[in-house]
């Protein structure tokens, strides 16, 4: 299944990655402490589900973590599931974090 590319933006003031589509906002919220990005919430409006938006915002967050030399705590069930499906992200896991 292919999805259109969605322009995800990093809203650093709100500590989230987000993409606006059709008046709705899909987002992945995070906190950073001690070199660990804790991604604790993803949200996609019901009307926008099935378009790959959650994957897009989580991928953007993980790409940012890698670029900044951060490790990741997948504190959200969707983020854990995404990382399970993408073995290339496993090296980002913070010490002691399982999927």
N, C-alpha and C positions, 0 to 999 in steps of 0.2 A: 504494500500500500504506500503510495507516495502522497506527500502533503506539500502544499504550497509553502514557499519559504516565508517565514514570518519575521518581521524586523523586531527583534527583542531589544529593549533598552534596559540599561542598568540605572535604576533610580537609587543612587547611593544615599541620598538624603533619607529615603524611606527604607533602606536596607532590603531592596528587593529587585528582582529581575521581572520585567513585565512586558506584555504586548497587548496593545489595544486593537480589537477587531469588532467591527459592527456595533460600536458603542459599549462593548463589554471589555473587561480587563482580566486577562489571565496573568497569574503572578506566582513567583516563588520567593518566599520571605526567608531571610537568613540573619544570623548574628555571627560576628567574628570575634573570637577571643583566643589569645595564646596561639595564634597561627592556625586555628581550626575554624572553618566555616561550617556552622551548624545550620543546615537547611531544614527548617522546622514546619513549613506550611506551603502547600501548593494549592492553588484554587483556580478553577476554570468555571465561568458561568455556564449553567446547564445548557443554554441555547448555543453555546460554542463548543460543547463536548464533541469528541470524535474528529477534531481537525488537527490534532498533533500539537496543540498549544502547550499542554503541560510538558510534553517532551522538549519542546523548543525552549521554554523558560528554564527547565532543569539543565538542559545541555548548556545553555548560556552561563548558568551559575557554575557548573563544573568546569567549563572552559576558563572562566574568570579565576576560579580557585587554582587551577593548574598554572595559569599565567602569573599569578601572584605568589606562587610557592606555598599555597595553603593546603592543608589536608581537610577532609570533609567528614562531618558527622551527619549521616542521613537520618535525621530525627523525624522524618515524615514517611509514612508507608509508601507513598508514591515514589519518593526519591530512592528508597531502598529497592523497590521493584525495578525502577529504571536502571539503577546501578547493577542489579543482578543480571539484567538483560544485556548489559554492555560491559563485558569483561575488561575492556580497555580503560575503564574508569576505576578498577579495583585498586590501582596503585595510589589513588587519592584518599582512600579510607584512612581516617585517623586511627592511631594505635588503639587496639582493643575494640574497634567497631566491627561488628559482623553484619552480614546481609541476611 
